[in-house]
Amino acid sequence: MVLTAADPLPSLPRRVLVAGVSGSGKTTLAGRIGARLGIPHTELDGLHHGPGWRPRPQFLDDVRTLASGECWVTEWQYAAARPLLTVRADLLVWLDLPFPLTLSRLVVRTVRRRLRREVLWHGNIEPPLHTILTDREHVVRWAIAGRHKLEHRVPATLAEFPHLVGVRLRSRRDVERWVAGLPD
């Protein structure tokens, strides 16, 4: 079942996933959903990235612990984590915003974080800006390369997990309308 921003949810969600390309606002929306519903939000990047941007060895154990909880909101990312979360989730919110918007947000966020040397997870900071051109794994290049993957992944997942309700939000207006419609 895929709902739009105008459709009411069939039930109050307790375990929520937020999908979207990098820069779409997954973490921001997940935090807003959590605050609105009174459900804790766990940022998956914070569980994944260890010092030096290396994956934390306990990442999947942390995801299993998160997934086993009664109530949570998190981002739907990391191939190894997605199935662990999906099987327990009851709502998948898909931020399917226009790619020029998400790319511009991502570039602005990346440049801002680098120039301000913002400390992210476990002491990490954005790498030098020139690495956008030299590092295949740079978040901007990652977003460009993977921008179409969710077009297939989300519908396939919703078909595979019939218990999972999907909501597809295609614009900033959709996001605001949908969040406003959530119960307090």
Secondary structure, 3 states (H helix, E strand, C coil): CEECCCCCCCCCCCEEEEECCCCCCHHHHHHHHHHHHCCCECCHHHHHECHHHCECCCHHHHHHHHHHCCCEEEECCCCCCHHHHHCCCCEEEEECCCHHHHHHHHHHHHHHHHHHCCCCHHHCCCCCCCHHHHCCCCHHHHHHHCCCHHHHHHHHHHHHCCCCEEEEECCHHHHHHHHHHCCC
